[in-house]
Amino acid sequence: MMYWIVFALFTTAETITDMVFSWFPFYFELKIAFVIWLLSPYTKGSSVLYRKFVHPTLSNKEKEIDEYITQAKDRSYETMMRFGKRGLNIAATAAVTAATKGQGVLSEKLRSFSMQDLTLIQNEEELQLDPTDDTHTAATLPRLHPLESIHEYR
């Protein structure tokens, strides 16, 4: 764990030092040598740096760090609640808008279906079909007496 904490600090510092010292001869080779020194179980470089610099600094600032974490936790909860409410309001508005627009589309579809039905009725009147004749409509089938249907299958 000490290695990863020191390596994280090294990576953070590396972004700045790369811009400033990248022109320096053997800079990248020295960086590789430093990482090997940190990793090596023989030199225990990360352990040395952690015990001499990181741990004392963290111990001195422990109360401030704890307060900062508590404040960040409270602020993040308040922020998430605020964004959550905004998100729900936007979603509700979008749903209502879609429903009202969708209702107009639905009524147009229903009108178009009813117009088709009216044209079918007008076509039947033009043909002067007998409305009592059940054989000309698709909705009704010819009715047979139950005994007649049994005799037909024998």
PEZI-V354173 format. One record per helix or strand of 3 or more residues. SS is the DSSP state (hx for helix, st for strand). FROM is the first residue (numbers start at 1). TO is the last residue. If there is no record, write none. Layout:
# PEZI-V354173
ss = [SS;SS]
from = [FROM;FROM]
to = [TO;TO]
This chain:
# PEZI-V354173
ss = [hx;hx;hx;hx;hx;hx]
from = [2;27;45;62;134;146]
to = [21;39;60;127;136;153]
